[in-house]
Amino acid sequence: MKNNDYKFVQRIIEYCDIINDLVDKPLLEQSFFQIFYFTN
């Protein structure tokens, strides 16, 4: 894994933590599932 990839993953994790503070977790998981479903 390259250093850029690591920073990118770290940024996604931080972003998820911020969203987690703003939104209830079940709602968050549901929206992630919908995004994943619609992108495939």
DSSP file (Angstrom, degrees, kcal/mol; ACC not computed):
  #  RESIDUE AA STRUCTURE BP1 BP2  ACC     N-H-->O    O-->H-N    N-H-->O    O-->H-N    TCO  KAPPA ALPHA  PHI   PSI    X-CA   Y-CA   Z-CA
    1    1 A M              0   0    0      0, 0.0     2,-0.1     0, 0.0     0, 0.0   0.000 360.0 360.0 360.0 131.3    0.0    0.0    0.0
    2    2 A K     >  -     0   0    0      1,-0.1     4,-1.8     4,-0.0     5,-0.1  -0.352 360.0-112.7 -78.8 162.3    1.3    3.4   -1.0
    3    3 A N  H  > S+     0   0    0      1,-0.2     4,-2.2     2,-0.2     5,-0.2   0.870 117.3  55.5 -62.8 -37.4    1.5    6.3    1.4
    4    4 A N  H  > S+     0   0    0      1,-0.2     4,-2.2     2,-0.2    -1,-0.2   0.899 105.6  51.8 -62.4 -40.9   -1.1    8.2   -0.6
    5    5 A D  H  > S+     0   0    0      1,-0.2     4,-2.6     2,-0.2    -1,-0.2   0.901 108.3  51.7 -62.5 -41.0   -3.5    5.3   -0.2
    6    6 A Y  H  X S+     0   0    0     -4,-1.8     4,-2.4     1,-0.2    -1,-0.2   0.921 110.4  47.7 -62.9 -43.9   -3.0    5.2    3.5
    7    7 A K  H  X S+     0   0    0     -4,-2.2     4,-2.1     2,-0.2    -1,-0.2   0.878 111.2  52.0 -64.3 -37.0   -3.8    9.0    3.8
    8    8 A F  H  X S+     0   0    0     -4,-2.2     4,-2.1     2,-0.2    -2,-0.2   0.928 110.9  46.3 -64.9 -45.7   -6.8    8.5    1.6
    9    9 A V  H  X S+     0   0    0     -4,-2.6     4,-2.3     1,-0.2    -2,-0.2   0.903 111.3  52.7 -62.7 -41.2   -8.2    5.7    3.8
   10   10 A Q  H  X S+     0   0    0     -4,-2.4     4,-2.3     1,-0.2    -1,-0.2   0.891 108.1  50.9 -62.2 -39.6   -7.4    7.8    6.9
   11   11 A R  H  X S+     0   0    0     -4,-2.1     4,-2.5     2,-0.2    -1,-0.2   0.897 109.1  50.7 -65.2 -40.9   -9.4   10.7    5.5
   12   12 A I  H  X S+     0   0    0     -4,-2.1     4,-2.6     2,-0.2    -2,-0.2   0.912 109.9  50.5 -62.7 -42.3  -12.4    8.4    4.8
   13   13 A I  H  X S+     0   0    0     -4,-2.3     4,-2.1     2,-0.2    -2,-0.2   0.917 111.5  47.5 -63.0 -43.3  -12.3    7.1    8.3
   14   14 A E  H  X S+     0   0    0     -4,-2.3     4,-2.1     2,-0.2    -1,-0.2   0.910 111.5  51.4 -63.0 -41.6  -12.2   10.6    9.7
   15   15 A Y  H  X S+     0   0    0     -4,-2.5     4,-2.3     1,-0.2    -2,-0.2   0.902 109.1  50.3 -61.4 -42.5  -15.1   11.6    7.4
   16   16 A C  H  X S+     0   0    0     -4,-2.6     4,-2.5     1,-0.2    -1,-0.2   0.878 108.0  53.5 -64.3 -38.0  -17.1    8.6    8.6
   17   17 A D  H  X S+     0   0    0     -4,-2.1     4,-1.6     2,-0.2    -1,-0.2   0.899 108.8  49.2 -63.7 -40.1  -16.4    9.6   12.3
   18   18 A I  H  X S+     0   0    0     -4,-2.1     4,-1.2     2,-0.2     3,-0.3   0.936 112.7  46.5 -64.2 -46.7  -17.8   13.1   11.6
   19   19 A I  H  X S+     0   0    0     -4,-2.3     4,-2.5     1,-0.2     3,-0.5   0.897 107.7  58.7 -61.2 -39.8  -20.9   11.8    9.9
   20   20 A N  H  < S+     0   0    0     -4,-2.5    -1,-0.2     1,-0.3    -2,-0.2   0.861 104.0  50.8 -58.9 -37.2  -21.3    9.3   12.8
   21   21 A D  H  < S+     0   0    0     -4,-1.6    -1,-0.3    -3,-0.3    -2,-0.2   0.809 115.9  42.3 -69.1 -29.1  -21.5   12.2   15.2
   22   22 A L  H  < S+     0   0    0     -4,-1.2     2,-0.3    -3,-0.5    -2,-0.2   0.780 116.2  43.6 -88.7 -29.0  -24.1   13.9   13.1
   23   23 A V  S  < S-     0   0    0     -4,-2.5     2,-0.1    -5,-0.1    -1,-0.1  -0.870  87.9-101.3-123.9 149.0  -26.3   11.0   12.2
   24   24 A D     >  -     0   0    0     -2,-0.3     4,-2.1     1,-0.1     5,-0.1  -0.415  37.1-122.2 -63.3 143.4  -27.7    8.0   14.1
   25   25 A K  H  > S+     0   0    0      1,-0.2     4,-2.8     2,-0.2     5,-0.2   0.891 107.7  52.3 -62.6 -43.5  -25.7    4.9   13.3
   26   26 A P  H  > S+     0   0    0      0, 0.0     4,-2.1     0, 0.0    -1,-0.2   0.913 111.7  48.3 -58.9 -40.0  -28.6    2.7   11.9
   27   27 A L  H  > S+     0   0    0      2,-0.2     4,-2.3     1,-0.2    -2,-0.2   0.896 111.2  51.1 -64.9 -39.8  -29.5    5.5    9.5
   28   28 A L  H  X S+     0   0    0     -4,-2.1     4,-2.3     2,-0.2    -1,-0.2   0.930 110.6  47.4 -62.8 -46.6  -25.8    5.9    8.5
   29   29 A E  H  X S+     0   0    0     -4,-2.8     4,-2.2     1,-0.2    -1,-0.2   0.876 111.2  52.2 -63.8 -37.2  -25.5    2.1    7.8
   30   30 A Q  H  X S+     0   0    0     -4,-2.1     4,-2.3    -5,-0.2    -1,-0.2   0.917 110.1  47.4 -65.2 -43.2  -28.7    2.2    5.8
   31   31 A S  H  X S+     0   0    0     -4,-2.3     4,-2.6     2,-0.2    -2,-0.2   0.880 110.7  52.3 -67.7 -36.8  -27.5    5.1    3.6
   32   32 A F  H  X S+     0   0    0     -4,-2.3     4,-2.7     2,-0.2    -1,-0.2   0.914 109.7  49.7 -62.4 -41.3  -24.1    3.4    3.1
   33   33 A F  H  X S+     0   0    0     -4,-2.2     4,-2.7     2,-0.2    -2,-0.2   0.914 111.0  49.1 -63.2 -42.3  -26.0    0.3    2.0
   34   34 A Q  H  X S+     0   0    0     -4,-2.3     4,-2.7     2,-0.2     5,-0.2   0.918 111.8  48.4 -64.3 -43.7  -28.1    2.3   -0.4
   35   35 A I  H  X S+     0   0    0     -4,-2.6     4,-1.7     1,-0.2    -2,-0.2   0.933 114.0  46.7 -61.2 -45.5  -25.1    4.0   -1.9
   36   36 A F  H  X S+     0   0    0     -4,-2.7     4,-0.7     1,-0.2    -2,-0.2   0.903 113.4  49.3 -62.5 -41.5  -23.3    0.7   -2.3
   37   37 A Y  H >< S+     0   0    0     -4,-2.7     3,-0.7     1,-0.2    -2,-0.2   0.914 112.8  45.4 -65.3 -43.8  -26.4   -0.9   -3.8
   38   38 A F  H 3< S+     0   0    0     -4,-2.7    -1,-0.2     1,-0.2    -2,-0.2   0.748 108.0  56.8 -76.5 -23.0  -27.0    1.9   -6.3
   39   39 A T  H 3<        0   0    0     -4,-1.7    -1,-0.2    -5,-0.2    -2,-0.2   0.636 360.0 360.0 -82.7 -11.8  -23.4    2.2   -7.4
   40   40 A N    <<        0   0    0     -4,-0.7    -1,-0.2    -3,-0.7    -2,-0.2   0.441 360.0 360.0 -98.0 360.0  -23.3   -1.5   -8.4
